Structures are given as C-alpha cells and as structure tokens.
Amino acid sequence: MKYLNTFLLACFAACSSHADLVAHWPLDADANDATGNGYNGSVVSGTVNFGQTGANASTGAAAAFPDNGHIDIPFDAALNSESFTVALWANAASTDGFASPVTSRDDVSGGVSTHGFILYNNNNGSWDFWTGDGDPGWDGMAGDAVTPNTWTHLAITYDAGTDTKTLWINGVASITDTIPQSGATQYSPNGTVEMEALHIGSGADSGESFYFDGLIDDVGLWNEALDGATIQSVMMNGIASGLPDPALVVANPLDLVLDGTVQQFEIPVNNGGQTQDLTVSAANFDGDPNFSVVTLPGSIAPNGSGNITISFDPAGANGAFEAILEITSDDSLTPTRTIVVRGSIHDPLLVSDETVDLDTGTSGSFIVTNNGATRPLNISQYNLNGPNADKFTTDGSPGAIAVGGNETVNIQFNAGGEEGSFTATLEIVSDDPLLPSTTVTLLANVPFAKPLIAWWPLDVDGTDASGNGFDGVVEGSPIAGPGANGATGGSLEFDGFSTRIDVPFDSALNPQDFTVTLWANAASTDGFASPITSRDDVAATSVHGYVLYNNSDGNWDFWTGGAGPSGSWNRVIGSPVTTDTWTHLAISYDSATMTKSLYINGVLDNSLVAGGLYSPNGTVEMENLHIGAGQDDGLNFWYTGKIDDIGLFRVALSSEEINTIMTSGVGGFTGAARALEITDIDLGPNPDEVTITFNSVSGASYIIERSTDLTAEAWEELTDSHASEGEVTTFTDFSVPANSPKLFYRVIRP
C-alpha cells in the first residue's frame, strides 16, 4: 500500500502561520502602535484629546474625538489581510448620521467598486459593519443599538476561509453573515485597487467625513478572525494581556488535494502563546469512515509548530469529502477546537467551453472532454433552455466518453426571420461527481437592418425624424438656435427649470441593448442636470432604466438601474464638463458582455463590466422618456444649456460607429436624413413670381440658382444666403424673366 505525504501548498502556507496582533493603538497618550511593528498614526485636521478616562483598568487611558480631528495610519498591506479582526472600546456621544470609529476602505471612483471594512455608529442608532466586496455597493449588516455615553466593546471579524463576517458587541456575536450581497465573496481588502490610509475616528477614503463624536480606547488589529473566547478575553483583560497562552492555532477549513488513492497528510499546528508550551492531548474524526488520525505532535514551544498526521481512504467512493476534526489541547481559552477537513476526487471530470458564440453565423461546435483519471464519463442528457432555445438545435446525444476522450457537439441556429441578439443554454447532464449539470451558453446575432429607434434632431421641436413616430411633447419654450455642427442642423436651448420634452413611454424606447448619442452644451455644472433620462425609481426599492447627468461634481455621469431588488444606481463617472462648449456624448449597454460605456467626443471615457447593471424602464412601471430634465416624472434634475441631434439605437454601437455619428450626424450615419431636393414649384403668389419648396435643415443657409436652358453658363445666382425655415423651406423668385418658356431652379447647401 502506497502512502503519499502531500498537502495543498497554498494551505500549507496558511497553516504554518498563526493569528498575529498586527497593530495595537492603546490611545493612552498618542497614536503610536504599541506592538513595535511601526504602524504609528498621526492626528489630522482637528483635535484628538488623549489621556481621557479609559474603558476599564486593563486598557489605560482613552482618546476623545470632539470635532473633525482623527488619526490616520498610512496604508500598508499588512493592515489589510484577507482575514482580520478589529477590536476596540467606543463611547459614542450621539447617534446622529454615520459616524465611524475605525475605517480602512476604498470606494473606487464613487461606486465603481468597493474594498475594505468600516465600523459605523449608523444613522439609525445601531452599530453597523460594512465590507467592500469588489463590486459596486457595500455589503453591510446592522447589529444592536448604540447606547450613547456608555463604553461598549466592539469587534469585527472576517474569516476568508468560510466567507464569514461577524459583529461582536460586548463579547457576544450580535450579527453574522455568510452570504455575499453580490459577487463571489463578502470582502475584498483595501489595496486591491487603490491604497487608502486606515482612519481612527473618521471615515471615507480620505478620512475627511463620517467623523466619530465620543471616546475610543484600546484598538487592536489581527490578521485572522479571532473566536469568541479570545474576543471576550481581549475585552476583559485588554489587548496587551488578554491573549491565550498557550494558544492552539490551526487553519480552518483545511483543503486537501485528493487523488483517489490512500493518502497521508501533515496538518501544521502552531502555538500562538508567548510563554507556555502547548500540548495536544487528543484528535479524532468521531468515527468518520474515510478519515483517521495517525499521530499527534509532541510539546510545542511558544511560537513553535508541530504536525497532526491524518490518513484518508476513499474506500472506492468519488466526489466531495468533508469531516470534522476535533482537537483537544491545553489552550488556555479554547481547550477543544473543531475544524473542517475537506477535499474532492473529481473522476470523471467533464470539461467543455463555457460559451459558444456563433456571432452572425448559423452553425458552430464545441468539444466535451473527459479529463478524469480512471472512470469513463457517462452523459445522460443534453437539454436546451433559455429565452431563445427554439432558435438553436444540437446533435449532442447521451453516451460514454472514455478517459482522455472527447466528443464534438454541433450547434445549429435559425433566427426564423427575426433580428437582434439571441441566447440559450445547453445543459449537459452527466455522472461527473462534482458537476452533474454543466451549462454552456449559446449566443447568436442577426444584425438589425434598421438599428435606429428614434431620432430627435431638435431643430425646432421634439419631432422624431426616424419615421417611427416617437414624437416628443414640448413643455415650456425651448429656444431654437444653431446646432453643434453643419451635419446636425439646429438645436434647442433648455432653461433649467421649466423646459423639457416628454416622449410617451413605449417598450421599443427601452431595449435590453442600447446606445444614446447626442450633442450637449452645458451652461453650468450646478447640481445634477440631465440631458436625457428614461428611468423608473420604484419607491426606492428597485431602479430601472438609464440617466445621463451633468453631475454635482461637474462630471459627465452615466447611471443605470440594475436587475434585482435594490434601490442603488450603478454609476460610470466620466471626465469633467466643459461649460459653454459643444460636447458629443454617447452612452451604451451591451447585454452579451454586461458592459456599460460612456463615450465623450468619440472616445471611450469610462466603462464598467458586471452582472445586473441594467434593467430597462418598463420592467415595473412605465415612465416617459425626458429630454432636458430627469426624475421619473421629468420634474427635477433640469438641464440648463443646449442639446442637439439625439439618436436612440437598439444595439450597443462600436466606437467607430459613434465617431461616424459625431462627424456625420445621426441622419448621415443611418441614412435617415432627407435628401436636399425641391419638392414643389408653384406659380405665384403674384403674377410673374415663382415659389419653390425644398427639404432643409434648421440653422443652415442655402444658395438658390435659376436657369433658362440648363447650360453651365446660364445658371444665375438669386441668393447665396437664404436662411432655413426648419425641415422645409420656401423661396420666392420675384424677378422671373419675361417671356421665358422654361425655368429651372436648383438649391445648393454651401
């Protein structure tokens, strides 16, 4: 019988470490780190009064935070470990607003992604533990109520191994969470994107907000999630004297690499105590059929390590294995410790593509492979599901695939005359012990022959020039004027308090994929001002649609309401607004890649890729589209300035297409612009006069010429600056030559 002395290397590194006190700020007389590790803080902005009466005899003196004064500790990766504990005493003077005793956080670009941790005395009067999870928005949980003017011991812990975060109040777990609000985990450390300082007595990335009013004492930071017994000892005895000695430290959970044979593993056990030897007296799996303990370590000196040897026998089984190992020792606080030992034998192992994108084609294929070590892979079903499953077919059939073998699965697509993006899922059901159901996403696309939904030139009113009938209703009196360039015609100027255009709701105006293009010339950067909005904010419980803002910080800002019950908007913040200057803007969302993008003057300015970014207006309530104002009803977020040449498309356009629109106008890009042609010639209104009518563009001027015989020399210029009257213009020739049998006219746009 062959025994293997192997262990997952990543776990070995973790198991060979123990819970270290990274930093300790007693706050007795200064902001120095008492561990000697050098993480000293400095007082910033206002006042911090040291030497105040502490929480108890074990903690020494405390620090008072009466104003905007706070303590900043420069960023260091060691202060932001994957697992952590922060413990402190706090005595809050009030429960007004959000007040942070300790913060180490990074909110990237105002909401693109969040990282780090925050402890709050929140605006509802509760202690509140927030973590950034690497996605937009914070993963928060509220604990027990704050008792003002009373010392309270607080601890926040996060265990990366189990993705568990806990808020401890006076040594008792107040609230625990193991379920991420979004993304894969509940916590992504500060330093993942930007490196922000740790703050005591304030919050925000900069430390210049969310100021704590009250007393703080005895702040400690560890690089592991401490257990309840240790936290209680820290609370009663102070950080300097409250740690167990001896202290058993072992990684939990333990992930083993199983290969299907009988194996042995060495589990590192550490003594985190400072003076006393550690003795492990027993360890057992309580009769588990697959795991057993072989040997125990001898006496372990302070800061030393030993090994528990365990054996694993799969006994012919396959799939996931998990057992509870109970360890008994003379740890002064936790004499009995239970840890999870787990691993898996993945045989057979199904491997396939996750996505098959046919693009604009009608057929494709992918390969299913059995990467298992000894067992054949038996596929029992291929099931097509999803919204467009009827458009796809497959020749995948049940059967066995030998070890190392593969099968080609062919996919056929038939759009049935429809246009747009199509998706389905192909479920593969097999005897893979860990993934009995594997899903392959199928994608196909039939380009829209006419991707333009609506085109509002805004030359004189809210007419939709696309011919699709989405005409807007003008509220107030926008002022017509020159447009952004010669390709766009005229524009409309909005006063910022009463003028807007409302386009009645239609589901066609709110597709799953979209691009909005327009020219904007903002007169100011006050408040939030919206050139265009199609949104639904459902009583602050869910949000849908999109908003383009000239925001309160003076930046272009693209908001979308995401799928799911959330009252938060997803934002992509762009470059600063340049007032009194024409700027071309485009916002888009691509559902296939889950990408929202903001283009400024034809260049991609910012983008975000994440799930759940966009749910169209109309998902819950059906709100009008607004030009020149925002909010669901168009009665807020008024825009001050000019807007020109708005195009709405049912696809996410490329940067090249957006550049063409910027230079040629929506009409020039789509071919929707009417040709410059004379549509009518009338005699009159008086004898010897002729009036012509021709298609035109607002804000332009035209050359009008006349001829009697169409020879090059015979064309006579009647005017070189006849002003447009809008989309249709007339011109009267008051000097018709006498006795002319024929007359010809032509119109030229310079």
N, C-alpha and C positions, 0 to 999 in steps of 0.2 A: 504494500500500500504506500503510495507516494504522498508525502505531506509538503505543502508549499508554505513557506514563511513569507507571505506577501501581504501588503496593506496599501490602500489607496494613498498615493504620495501626498495629495492635497490635504487629506485628512490627517496624515502623519504630522505635517507642519502645524496644523491647528491643534492636534492633540498634544504636541510637545510644548505648547505654550500654556499659560495659566492666566487667570484674571489678575491683571496688574492695575494698581492705582496709578493712572497716568498723570493726574494733576490734583492738587488739593489747595484750594484757596480758603484759608481759615477766616480771612477778612477781619482779623483782630486789629491790626494797626496799618495794614497796607494791602495791596493787591498781589503780593508775591505768591508764587507756588511753593508750598512747604515741602513737596516731595524732593526738591532738588533737581527736578527734571528740566527746570528752566522756563516753564510756561508762565512767566510773570506777566501780569496785567498792568495797565495804566489807566488812570482816571481821565475821562474825556468829557468835554463840553462844560457841564455844570459842576455840582457839588456831590461828593460822597463823603459822609462823616463816619470815620472809623472810631473804634473804642466805645461803641454803644453796648448796652447790656445784652449778652448773648442768649441763645435759646435755652441752655442749661449749663451746668457746671463743667460738662465734658467738652464744650465747644468753644470756650473762651469768649471773647467779645464779638460784636457784630458790626455791620456797616449799615448806615441809614442812607436812603436814596430819596431826598426831598424834592428834587427838581429834574432837569434833563441830564444830570450827571450820571455816568455809567462807566463800567470797566470794560475795556477792550483787550482781548488776548489775541495776538497775531495768529493768522492761520498756520496750522501745522497738520499734516495728515494724521499724526498720532492722536490728535484731539477729535478725530472723525473716523473712528474704526467701524468695521462692518457690524459688530455687535457692541453695545455700550450700556453703561448705567451712569446716570447723573443723579446725585443725591444732594439735598440742601435743606436748610431751615428757612422758612419765609414767614414774615409777619406783615400782611397786607393792610395798608391804611384805608383802602376803599375798594370798591368793585366797579369802578367806572371804566368803560371802554375795555380794550385789550391791553393788559399790562404783562410784560414778560420778565420774570426773574432771571432766566437764562435762555440764550438762543445761540445756535450755530447752524445757520441756514443760508441757502442760496436760491432765490427766486429769479430765474433766468429771464431777462427782458420782460419783466412784468407778467409772467404767466406762461411762457413757452414750456418751461419745465421747472420742477421744484426739487430741492435736495436739502438734507439735514434735518434738525429737530428744533422744536420750540416748546417751551413750557409757558402756558398763559394763565393768568387770572383773567378770565374772559368777560365779555360784556354782558353775560347773563349771570355773573356772580359764581361761576364754577371754575375749578381747576381743569385745565384743558391741555392735552398732549397732542401736538401736531408733528407729523413727519412728511417730508417730501419724498415722493415715490418715483421720481424721474419723469413723470408725466405732468401735464398741466393740472393745477389744483393741488390742494393739500389733503393728506389722509389724516383726519382729525378724530379725536374722541374726547368727550367731556366726562369728567369724574364728579366727585362730591362737591358740595357747595363750599365756597370760601367763607371762613369766619374771620371778619376784619379784626384787627388789633389783637390777634392771637397767634402765638407761634405754632406753625404747622410743619411737620416733617414731610417732605416730598421726595419721591424718587421716580424717575422714568427709565424704563429698561427696554431694550430691543435685542432679541435673540435671532441672529441671521439664520441659524440652522433650522429653526422652526417657523420663521417669519412671524414671531410673536412680540407684540408690544404691550407693555403694562404700565399703568399709572398707579403708584403706591402712595397712599396718604396715611400718615402716622403709622407706618409699618404694615398696613393692610392693603391688599390689592383692591383698588377702587374700581378699575375697569381694565379689561384685557381684550385684545383684538387679534385675530389670526387671519382675517380675510382682507386682502387688498381692495381698496375702493376702485382702483384702476391699475393697469399694468401687472407685471409679474409679482412684485413684492410690495411691501408697505414702506420700504425705506431705501433711499439712495443717499449716500453721505454727501455732505457739503465738501466741495473739492472735486466732485465728479465733472463739473463744467467750469465753474468759477471758484475761486478760493477766498471765501469771506472770513473775517475775524469772528471769534467767539465773543459774545457780549454777556455781561452780568449786569442786570438792572435795566435792560432795554432790549429792543427787538429790531426788526427789519434787517436787510442785508448790511446796511451801513451802521446799525445801532442807533440811528437818529430818529427813532419812533417807538411806539408801544412801551413808553417808559414805565418802570415799576415804581410805585409810591409805597414806601414802607421799609422794613428791615430785612436783611438777608444775612445768613450765617452758615459757615462750615460747608462750602461747596466742594464736592468731590466728583471726579470723572474716572470711570474704569473702562477697560477695553473688552469687557464681557457683560452679559446680562446676569447680575447677581440674583441669588434666590432670596426668598422672603426672610429666612432666618438671618442671613447676612445683613440684609437691609435693616431688620429690627435691631441687630447688634450695633450697626453704624448709628442708628437713631438714638439708642440708649447710651452708648459709650463714646460717641464721637468718632470721626473718621480716623483720627490718629491712633485710637486704641480699640476700635470696635471690630477689627478683622479677626476671623478664626485662626487659631494656632494650636495644633496643626490644622491644615486645610486641604481636603482632597479636591483636586481639580482634574476633571476628565472631560473630553469633548462630548457633546451631546447634541444631535444624534451622531452615531458612527456609521459611515457609509463604507461598506466593504465591496471589493471587486471580486465577484464570484465567477468562476469559470466552468462550473458544472462538476468538478471533482471534489474530493475530500480535501479541505484546506485548514491550515492553522494561521492565526493572526495574532500579532502582538499589539495590545492596546496600551498606549502610554498613559500612566497615572502620575500626576505631579503633586508635590507638597507645596502649597502656596503659603504655608506658615513661615514665621520669621525665626522661631527659636526651638520648637518642639519637633521631634521625629514623628512621622506618620506611619501607622501600622494598619494594613488592610487585613482584616481577620476573616472575611468570607466574601465570596462572589458566586452567584448562581443564576441560572436561567429558569428556575422553577419548573423543571420537567419538560422544557421545550424539546421536541423530537429532533430538531436539526442542529441546535447549538449546545455546546457544553463548555465548562471551564476546565482547563488543563492544569495551570499553575497560577499561584499568586506571587506578587512581588515581596521582597523582603522589606525590612525597615527602610523608609525613605527619609533622608535628611531634609531640613528646610531648604526650599528652592531646588530640591533634587527631584529625580524621576525614577520610576520603575515600570514594569510591564505586567499586565494580566494576559496570560496566554489563553486563547479560546480556540475551539475546534468547530468546524462547520461540515456537516454531512448532508448533501441534498436528498439522500435516500431515494434517488430516482425522480424526484419532483422537479418542477420547472416553474419559472415565473418569479414573483416577488416574495421575499422572505423578510420577516421582521420579528424581533424578540425583545423582551425587556430583561436587561441585566441589572440585578440588584447587588450593590457593592456596600459592604459593611466595614467601617473603619473607626478610628478614634478621632475623626474630625470633631473639633470641639463644638461646632454648631449643628452640623448635619451628619450624624453618625451613619445614617442609611441613605444612600444615593441611588436613584434608578435612572438608567439611561437606555435609549433606544438603539439597538443594533440592527442594521438593515442592509440589504443588498438584493441583487436580482440576477437570475440566469435567463438570458434572452436568447432562446433557441427553440424554435426557428425565429428568425429576425427578418421581418418584411421591410424592404427599402424601396421607395419609389419617389418620383418627383412630387413636390407639394402643389405645383401649379403647372397646367398646360395651357399656354396662351396661343390660340390659333391666329390671333391678330385679325387680319382681313381674309384669311384663308378659310377653307371649308373642311380641312382634314388635318390630322396630326397623330402623334403617338407618344407613348412613354413606356418605360420598362419597369416591371416589377421583379425584384431580385430577392432571393433568399440568402441572407448573409449569416445565417445561423451556423453553428459548429458541427452539429451531429444529426439534427432532425429535419425531415422534409417539411415544407410549408404547404399546408392544405388550405386553399381558397374555396370558400363555400358560396360567396355571393359577390356580385358587382351590382350596386344599386345607384341609379341616377336620381338625384333630388335637387331641390332648389327652384327658384322662380322661373328659370328658362329650361328646365330639364327636358321639355318636349322638343327642344331645338337640337338636342345632342343625342347621338347613338354611339354604342360601343360594342366591340366584338369580344370583350373580356368574358371568359367563361370559367366556371368552377373547375378545380383540378389541383394536382400536386406539383410543386416545384422542388426539385432536388436541392441539396446543399450546394451553394455556389451557383445554382442555375437561375434562369430568368425567363420571363415571358413578356412579349411585346403586346401592348394593349393599344388598339387603334381607335381613334375618335373621329366621328363624322359630325358636321354641323350643317344645318339647313335653317336659314332665318325665316323661311316662308314669306318672303317679300317684305319683312319688317326691317327697320333701320335702328341703329343705336348699338349700345353695349349689351352683351348677353353673358350670363354667368349661370353655372350649375355646379353641383358637387357630385363626384363619383366616390361612393363609399365602397371600400374593399373589406369584406368580412373574411377573417382567416383564423387559424389557430395560433397566431402569434400570441404568446402568453401575456405580454405587457401591453400590446396594442392590438386587441382583437378587431378593432374597427379603425381603419385608416382612411382619411379623406383627401382626395385630390380635387383641387379647384380647377374648373374648366372655364376658359374665357374666350370670347369671340367678339368681333366688332364688324358692323356694317356701317361705313361712313354715311352720315346724313347728306343727302343730296342738297338740302337746304338747312344748314345748321342755325341760321338766323331765326330767332323767335320774334324779336321786336326791335325796331329802330326808331328812336326818338331824336330827330335832328335838332329839335328845339330852336328852329329858325324863328318861328312866330308863336307857336303854341305847343301842345302836347300830342300832336298827331303822330301815329305810328306809321312811318313811311315804308315799313316792310310789306304792307298789304295784308297783314294777318289780323288787323282790326283791334289791336290793343291800344286804342287811343286813350290818352290821359285827360283828366278833367282839371283845368287850371283853377286854383284857388288864389285869390288876390290878384295882383297885377305885375307879373314879372316884366322886366323891361327888355325889349329886343335890342340887340346890338351886334357888332362884328363878332365873328367866330374865332376859333383858335388858329385856323389857317385857311388857305384857299380851297382845300378839299372838303371842309366841313360846313360851309355856309355861315349862317348867323348863329347867335347864341341867345340865351335868356339869363337875365340877372335877377337873383333872388335876394330879398331884403333882410332875411334872417329873423323875421318874426311873424309874417303873415302870408308869404307867397310860397306856394308849393304846387306840385302836380300829382294828383292821385290817379293811379291806374287800377281799375277794379280787379279784385282777385280772380285769378284763373290758374288752375293747376299747371297749365302749359308755361306760365311765367316762373314756375318754381321746380325746374327739373332736378334730378339727382346729380347730374353733372352740369356745370355751367361756367360761363365766362361773362363778365360785365366789363365793357370798355367805355371810357368817357374822357372828355377833357374837363378840367376844373381850374378855376381861377379864384382862389380864396381871398376874400378881403380882410380876414382876421384869423387869429388862432385862439379865440376865446371859447372856453367850454368845449363840449362835444358837438360838432356840426356835421350833419350827414348829407352828402350829395345824393345818395340813393340808399334806400332801405326796402327790403322785403322780409319781414321778420314777424315772429309771434312769441311773445313772452307770456307764458301761461301762469299767471298768478304767482310768479317766482318759483314755480315747481318744475317747469321744463322750458327750454328755449329752443327755437327753431328758426331757420332762415339765415339771412346774411345782412350785414350792415357795413357800409364804408364810412369811416369817420375821418374828419379833421379833428384830432382829439385834443383834450385839455392841456396836454404837454406840448402841443404844436407839432405832432407827427401824424402821418397818414396811418390809419389803423383799420385792419380788416377783421371783423367779428363774424363768427358763425355759431349757431346753436346746434349742439351735438345731440346725437341719439341718446335716449335714456332719460330717466327722471333726475334731472339736475338743473338747478337754477343758474348755473355759471356759463358764461360765454367763453368760447375759445378765441384767443386773440393772436394775430400776427401783426406786430408793430413795425412800421416802416420808417423811412427817412423823414427828416423834418419837412414841414410845409413851407414853401416859399410863397409868401403873400404877393398879390397883385401880379402874378405870373401864371401863364397857362402851363399846366402840367397834365400829361397824359397818364391815366391810371387804368389798370386792369386788375380785376380780382377773379380767381378761378378756383374750382374744386373738381378734382378727378377722383371718382369713387373707386376705380380699379386700383389705384396706388395710394388711396386715402391721403391725398396731398392737397393742401390749400396753398395758394400762391398769391403774392402781391407784386405787381409789376409797376414801376414808376419810370415814365419816359422810355418805355420799351425794354427795360432791363429788369430782370428778376431781382427784387429788392429784399424779400424775405419769404420764407415758406415754412410749413410745418407738416410733418408726416406722422399720423397717429390714427388709431381707430376711433370711431364715434365723434368725428369732428363736425359732421354736418347732417342735419335732418331738415328737410325743406319746410318752409312756411306752408301751412295747409295740412301738416301731419296731425295737428289737434284742432286749431282754429284757423280760419281763412281770412287773413288780413290783406288789405290793399298794399300795392307797391307804391312807394312815395319817392318823388324826386324833389330835392330841395328841403327835405325835413325827415324826421325819424320817428321813433316810437311806433307802437302798433297802429295808433290812430293818426300818425302824422302831425301830432300837435305838440311836438317837442323836438329838441336837437335840431333846431332850424339852421339852415346853411346860409351864410352870407357870402355872396360872390356870384360868379358866372359859371354856367355849365353848358356844355356843348356836345353834340354828336354821341348820344348814348346808344350802345348796342348790347343786346342780350342774346347769348348763344346757348344752345343746349349741349355743348361739349366744352371740355377744357382745352382751349386753344393753345398752340405752341407759341414760344417767344417770337418765332419768325412771323407767324400769322398776326400776332399782336403788333409787331413793328409795321407790318403792311397796313393794318388799320390806322395806326398812328400817322403814317405818311399819306395814305390814300383816302382816309375816311371810311366809315362803315359802309357807305354806299359803294365806294370804289372797290372795297375788298369783296363784297358779296355780289356785286353786280346789280344791287337793288336800286342804285341811283338812276333816275330817269335820264335818258339821253337828251342833250341840248338840241331841241328841234322846234320848228314853228308848227304849232298845232292848228292855227286858224288864221285866215286872211279875210277881212271884211272891208267893203266899201263904206266910207263914212268915218266919223259921224256926219260930216258935212260934205257937200259936193267937192270933188277934186281932192278928197282925202282918203287914205287907206290906213286901216288899223290892223296890226299883226299881233298875235298872241303866241307866246313861246314858253316852254318849260324853263325854270330858272332855279337858282339857289339864293337863299336870303343872304344879304350882305355883299353880294357881288355886283359888278358893273359890266356892261356889255357894249361891244361895238356893233352897230347896225349899218348895213350897206344895202344899196339898191342898184339894179342893173336893168337895162332895157334889151340887151341881146346876149348876155352871159359870156361875152368875151372878157378876157382878163383886163383889158384897158377900160372896159365900160363900167366896172364897179365903182360906185360913188359912195363915199363915207358920209352917212347922215348924222352920226354921233359916235364919239369914242368913249362915252361915259354914261350910258343910260343905266340908271340905278334899278336894281332888282326890286320887285314888289312882293317877294316871297317865293313860293314854289311855282307860281305862274305870274308872268309879267306881260304887259301890253305896251305897244309903241304905236303912235300915230304919225304917219308921214303927211305933213301939212303942205308939202311942195311937190305934188305929183306933176310930172311934166305933161303939158297939154298935148293932146292928140297922140299919146303913146299907145300903140296897140297891145304891147305886152310890158309887164313889170315883174321883176324878180327881186326877192329880198333874202338876205342871209344875216344870221346873228353869230357873232364870234365872242367867246369869253377870253379876254386877254390872259 
